[in-house]
């Protein structure tokens, strides 16, 4: 049975040999596998490329939408601070609220919110790392304090 690592390495070799223009039958012969294995590798490579393109396109689209949302938000806040009465400011705040609700709706339709919620929380790991840092700092402070106390005792001992 071929491991995932071996299959990935073979696919990288297949990708390289295909880029050189070598036919699949020759690639199969060079790598010592059946032609169908190479064809499956090519399909897997195509799928990876399409997923990568999809992710890049999705990321670019989200960045463009976020840039537009940010500009709109800045515009609304300028209007808010230029408003000279409470009614004008409330009207602008309603527009800001609609802007954020629309943004959340777009993120939800694109599956971003579900994707974020499905990821395991990193806060536990971060909290544990923070606790370790706090303990290290406390330990350093304790050692520094002990050294300072020892120096004071040495100084007091020599002055008595």
C-alpha positions as CSV (number, residue, x, y, z in Angstrom):
1,X,0.0,0.0,0.0
2,X,1.3,3.4,-1.0
3,X,1.4,6.0,1.8
4,X,0.0,9.5,1.3
5,X,3.5,11.0,1.4
6,X,4.6,8.6,-1.4
7,X,1.6,9.5,-3.5
8,X,2.2,13.2,-3.0
9,X,5.9,12.8,-4.0
10,X,4.8,10.8,-7.0
11,X,2.3,13.5,-8.0
12,X,5.0,16.2,-7.7
13,X,7.1,14.1,-10.1
14,X,4.2,13.6,-12.4
15,X,3.5,17.4,-12.4
16,X,7.2,18.1,-13.2
17,X,7.3,15.5,-16.0
18,X,4.1,16.7,-17.5
19,X,5.4,20.3,-17.5
20,X,8.4,18.9,-19.6
21,X,5.9,17.5,-22.1
22,X,6.4,13.8,-21.4
23,X,3.4,11.6,-22.3
24,X,1.6,9.8,-19.5
25,X,2.7,6.3,-20.8
26,X,6.3,7.3,-20.5
27,X,5.8,8.9,-17.1
28,X,4.2,5.7,-15.9
29,X,7.2,3.7,-17.2
30,X,9.7,6.0,-15.6
31,X,7.9,5.9,-12.2
32,X,7.2,2.2,-12.4
33,X,3.4,2.5,-12.1
34,X,0.4,1.8,-14.3
35,X,-0.8,4.4,-16.7
36,X,-4.1,4.5,-14.9
37,X,-2.3,5.6,-11.7
38,X,-0.7,8.5,-13.6
39,X,-4.1,9.5,-15.0
40,X,-5.6,9.4,-11.4
41,X,-2.6,11.6,-10.3
42,X,-3.3,14.0,-13.1
43,X,-7.0,14.2,-12.1
44,X,-6.0,14.8,-8.5
45,X,-3.5,17.6,-9.6
46,X,-6.3,19.2,-11.7
47,X,-8.6,19.1,-8.7
48,X,-6.0,20.7,-6.5
49,X,-5.4,23.4,-9.0
50,X,-9.1,24.1,-9.4
51,X,-9.5,24.3,-5.6
52,X,-6.6,26.6,-5.4
53,X,-8.0,28.9,-8.1
54,X,-11.4,28.8,-6.3
55,X,-9.8,29.8,-2.9
56,X,-7.8,32.6,-4.6
57,X,-10.9,33.9,-6.4
58,X,-12.9,33.7,-3.2
59,X,-10.2,35.5,-1.3
60,X,-9.9,38.2,-3.9
61,X,-13.7,38.6,-4.0
62,X,-13.9,38.9,-0.2
63,X,-11.1,41.5,-0.2
64,X,-12.9,43.6,-2.9
65,X,-16.1,43.4,-0.9
66,X,-14.3,44.3,2.3
67,X,-12.6,47.3,0.6
68,X,-16.0,48.6,-0.6
69,X,-17.6,48.0,2.8
70,X,-14.8,49.8,4.5
71,X,-15.1,52.8,2.2
72,X,-18.9,52.9,2.8
73,X,-18.3,52.7,6.5
74,X,-15.8,55.6,6.4
75,X,-18.3,57.6,4.3
76,X,-21.1,57.0,6.8
77,X,-19.0,58.0,9.8
78,X,-18.0,61.2,8.1
79,X,-21.7,61.9,7.6
80,X,-22.3,61.0,11.2
81,X,-19.8,63.6,12.5
82,X,-21.1,66.2,10.0
83,X,-24.7,65.8,11.1
84,X,-25.7,68.7,13.3
85,X,-28.7,67.1,15.0
86,X,-29.6,63.9,16.7
87,X,-32.1,62.8,14.0
88,X,-29.3,63.0,11.3
89,X,-26.9,61.0,13.5
90,X,-29.6,58.3,14.2
91,X,-30.3,58.1,10.4
92,X,-26.6,57.5,9.7
93,X,-26.3,54.9,12.5
94,X,-29.2,53.0,10.9
95,X,-27.3,53.0,7.6
96,X,-24.1,51.7,9.4
97,X,-26.3,49.0,11.0
98,X,-27.7,48.0,7.6
99,X,-24.2,48.0,6.1
100,X,-22.9,45.6,8.8
101,X,-26.0,43.4,8.5
102,X,-25.5,43.2,4.7
103,X,-21.8,42.3,5.3
104,X,-22.8,39.5,7.7
105,X,-25.3,38.3,5.1
106,X,-22.7,38.2,2.4
107,X,-20.3,36.3,4.6
108,X,-23.0,33.9,5.6
109,X,-24.0,33.2,1.9
110,X,-20.3,32.6,1.0
111,X,-20.0,30.1,3.9
112,X,-17.4,32.1,5.7
113,X,-19.2,32.2,9.0
114,X,-19.9,28.5,8.9
115,X,-16.3,27.9,8.1
116,X,-15.1,30.1,11.0
117,X,-17.5,28.4,13.4
118,X,-16.5,24.9,12.3
119,X,-12.8,25.5,13.1
120,X,-11.7,24.3,16.4
121,X,-11.2,27.1,18.9
122,X,-7.6,28.2,19.3
123,X,-8.4,30.2,22.5
124,X,-7.7,27.2,24.7
125,X,-4.2,26.8,23.2
126,X,-3.6,30.5,23.4
127,X,-4.8,30.6,27.0
128,X,-2.4,27.8,27.9
129,X,0.5,29.6,26.2
130,X,-0.4,32.8,28.0
131,X,-0.5,31.0,31.3
132,X,3.0,29.5,30.6
133,X,4.3,33.0,29.7
134,X,2.9,34.4,32.9
135,X,4.5,31.6,35.0
136,X,7.9,32.3,33.2
137,X,7.6,36.0,33.9
138,X,6.7,35.3,37.5
139,X,9.6,33.0,37.9
140,X,12.0,35.5,36.4
141,X,10.6,38.2,38.7
142,X,11.0,36.0,41.7
143,X,14.6,35.2,40.8
144,X,15.3,38.9,40.2
145,X,13.7,39.8,43.5
146,X,15.8,37.1,45.3
147,X,19.0,38.4,43.8
148,X,18.1,41.9,44.7
149,X,17.4,40.8,48.3
150,X,20.7,38.9,48.5
151,X,22.5,42.1,47.3
152,X,20.8,44.2,49.9
153,X,21.7,41.6,52.6
154,X,25.3,41.7,51.4
155,X,25.3,45.5,51.5
156,X,23.7,45.6,55.0
157,X,26.2,42.9,56.2
158,X,29.2,45.0,55.1
159,X,27.9,48.2,56.5
160,X,27.2,46.8,60.0
